[in-house]
């Protein structure tokens, strides 16, 4: 079966790393499905690094879309139900 690899950064974001197709890909197998293999990375993601150097971080403070709690597939939720790294 095919396998997708994602890295989980220290900030909580999840990023695509690579895709390993199986020998039957395209004939009997048509992708990895919903299964993902995760591995941890000790550094923060590029988005969080660029957000730290943003010249006007308060410019989006009143954006109503940032205040909504919604599902974002590239953010890994912790056990308490929060979303680390989201809504900053």
C-alpha positions as CSV (number, residue, x, y, z in Angstrom):
1,X,0.0,0.0,0.0
2,X,1.2,3.5,-0.7
3,X,2.3,5.7,2.1
4,X,2.2,9.5,2.7
5,X,4.8,11.1,5.0
6,X,4.1,14.3,7.0
7,X,6.4,16.1,9.4
8,X,5.0,17.7,12.5
9,X,6.9,20.8,13.5
10,X,7.5,22.1,17.0
11,X,4.9,24.8,16.5
12,X,2.2,22.2,15.9
13,X,1.8,22.6,12.1
14,X,1.9,19.6,9.8
15,X,3.6,19.7,6.4
16,X,3.8,17.2,3.5
17,X,7.2,15.5,3.2
18,X,7.0,12.8,0.6
19,X,4.9,10.1,-1.0
20,X,6.0,6.5,-1.4
21,X,4.0,4.6,-4.1
22,X,3.7,0.8,-3.8
23,X,4.5,-1.6,-6.7
24,X,0.8,-1.9,-7.5
25,X,0.2,1.9,-7.8
26,X,-1.9,2.6,-10.9
27,X,-3.1,-0.9,-11.5
28,X,-4.6,-2.3,-8.2
29,X,-3.7,0.5,-5.8
30,X,-4.9,4.1,-6.4
31,X,-3.2,6.0,-3.5
32,X,-2.6,6.0,0.1
33,X,-6.2,6.7,1.2
34,X,-6.5,8.5,4.5
35,X,-3.5,7.0,6.3
36,X,-0.6,9.2,7.1
37,X,2.8,8.5,8.7
38,X,3.9,11.3,11.0
39,X,7.4,12.2,12.3
40,X,8.4,15.0,14.5
41,X,10.7,17.9,13.6
42,X,12.3,20.0,16.3
43,X,12.3,23.3,14.3
44,X,9.3,25.6,13.6
45,X,7.7,25.8,10.2
46,X,8.5,28.5,7.6
47,X,5.1,30.2,8.1
48,X,5.7,30.7,11.8
49,X,9.2,31.9,11.1
50,X,8.0,34.5,8.6
51,X,5.1,35.5,10.9
52,X,7.6,36.4,13.6
53,X,9.3,38.9,11.3
54,X,6.0,40.4,10.0
55,X,6.3,44.2,10.0
56,X,2.7,44.9,11.1
57,X,1.5,41.9,13.2
58,X,-1.4,43.9,14.6
59,X,-2.8,44.7,11.2
60,X,-5.0,41.5,11.1
61,X,-6.1,41.6,14.7
62,X,-9.7,42.5,13.9
63,X,-10.1,39.9,11.1
64,X,-13.2,37.9,11.9
65,X,-12.0,34.8,10.1
66,X,-9.0,34.5,12.5
67,X,-11.3,34.4,15.5
68,X,-13.4,31.5,14.2
69,X,-12.6,28.0,15.5
70,X,-12.6,25.9,12.4
71,X,-10.9,22.7,11.3
72,X,-7.6,23.2,9.5
73,X,-6.1,19.9,8.2
74,X,-2.5,21.1,8.4
75,X,-2.7,21.9,12.1
76,X,-2.3,18.9,14.6
77,X,-4.7,19.2,17.5
78,X,-3.4,18.4,21.0
79,X,-5.1,16.1,23.5
80,X,-6.8,19.0,25.2
81,X,-8.6,19.9,22.1
82,X,-6.8,23.1,21.3
83,X,-5.0,24.0,18.2
84,X,-1.4,25.1,18.8
85,X,0.0,27.5,16.3
86,X,-3.5,28.5,15.0
87,X,-5.0,32.0,15.3
88,X,-1.9,33.9,16.2
